[in-house]
Amino acid sequence: MAEKIDLQDLLAGLSGWAAAEDGREAIQKTYHFKDFKAAFAFMTASALKAEQLDHHPEWFNVYSRVDITLTTHDAAGVTRLDEELARFMDNLAGHLAPS
């Protein structure tokens, strides 16, 4: 099991991520892309990375918007897995030219 890390420390090292609005120990971010094709490409590449890490996001997609929530359920909070996936997604989104 992944070791839980401090939520505020994690947020301090990430850009644009926030604490989950529902009170859970999780981080959230919304990405906006130029169209559905770019959003879907982002989700596809993120899904492959998530599968590699065996760490899967909670997400919601409408056209060019992708809402992401990351938490490690078996740790009841955030872990380095959440950090790694968040950084991967941020890097990927930068390469897909979000709007």
Wavefront OBJ file of the C-alpha trace (Angstrom):
o trace
v 0.000 0.000 0.000
v 1.210 3.511 -0.827
v 2.100 5.743 2.113
v -0.154 8.730 2.756
v 1.439 12.185 2.392
v 0.325 15.614 3.619
v -2.356 17.144 1.397
v -1.142 20.727 1.815
v 2.468 19.778 1.058
v 1.294 18.051 -2.118
v -0.787 21.052 -3.194
v 2.131 23.418 -2.575
v 4.135 21.535 -5.189
v 1.447 21.389 -7.877
v 0.066 24.117 -10.118
v -3.690 24.585 -10.460
v -4.703 21.688 -8.223
v -6.958 22.267 -5.206
v -8.272 20.308 -2.255
v -11.416 18.358 -3.077
v -14.567 20.378 -2.542
v -16.442 17.473 -0.957
v -14.188 17.359 2.110
v -12.366 14.163 1.135
v -8.596 14.085 1.279
v -8.173 14.363 -2.476
v -6.988 16.824 -5.096
v -8.976 18.186 -8.022
v -8.302 20.037 -11.246
v -10.248 20.937 -14.365
v -8.533 20.915 -17.737
v -9.917 22.745 -20.767
v -8.892 21.744 -24.270
v -9.597 23.195 -27.696
v -12.058 20.438 -28.599
v -13.307 16.950 -27.778
v -10.544 15.287 -29.786
v -7.840 16.898 -27.630
v -9.723 16.122 -24.415
v -10.132 12.492 -25.456
v -6.450 12.218 -26.407
v -5.585 13.524 -22.934
v -7.888 10.982 -21.295
v -6.521 8.122 -23.398
v -2.883 8.847 -22.573
v -3.765 9.460 -18.920
v -5.630 6.147 -18.785
v -2.567 4.304 -20.067
v -0.378 5.946 -17.417
v -2.962 5.217 -14.717
v -3.045 1.574 -15.739
v 0.763 1.433 -15.631
v 0.691 2.835 -12.086
v -2.345 0.732 -11.132
v -3.765 4.009 -9.826
v -6.935 5.259 -11.456
v -8.460 8.747 -11.465
v -12.025 9.755 -10.859
v -12.932 11.874 -13.858
v -15.758 13.458 -15.769
v -15.687 14.686 -19.348
v -17.988 17.005 -21.256
v -16.783 17.959 -24.736
v -13.519 19.876 -24.181
v -13.506 19.835 -20.357
v -12.058 17.087 -18.148
v -12.591 17.241 -14.375
v -10.122 15.102 -12.405
v -10.100 13.957 -8.780
v -7.115 12.037 -7.433
v -6.921 10.178 -4.135
v -5.560 6.858 -2.965
v -8.554 5.023 -1.563
v -6.641 2.330 0.329
v -4.527 5.013 2.043
v -7.583 7.196 2.823
v -5.778 10.215 1.425
v -3.178 11.348 -1.066
v 0.075 9.541 -1.827
v 3.040 9.836 -4.186
v 0.909 7.969 -6.744
v -1.445 10.950 -6.850
v 1.508 13.292 -7.219
v 3.023 11.245 -10.044
v -0.261 11.037 -11.939
v -1.007 14.751 -11.415
v 2.429 15.747 -12.734
v 2.031 13.421 -15.708
v -1.371 14.924 -16.525
v -0.079 18.483 -16.201
v 2.819 17.736 -18.533
v 0.565 15.973 -21.012
v -2.007 18.784 -21.009
v 0.764 21.263 -21.780
v 1.689 19.281 -24.879
v -1.917 19.091 -26.102
v -2.250 22.883 -26.172
v -5.206 23.437 -23.822
v -7.294 26.474 -24.627
l 1 2 3 4 5 6 7 8 9 10 11 12 13 14 15 16 17 18 19 20 21 22 23 24 25 26 27 28 29 30 31 32 33 34 35 36 37 38 39 40 41 42 43 44 45 46 47 48 49 50 51 52 53 54 55 56 57 58 59 60 61 62 63 64 65 66 67 68 69 70 71 72 73 74 75 76 77 78 79 80 81 82 83 84 85 86 87 88 89 90 91 92 93 94 95 96 97 98 99
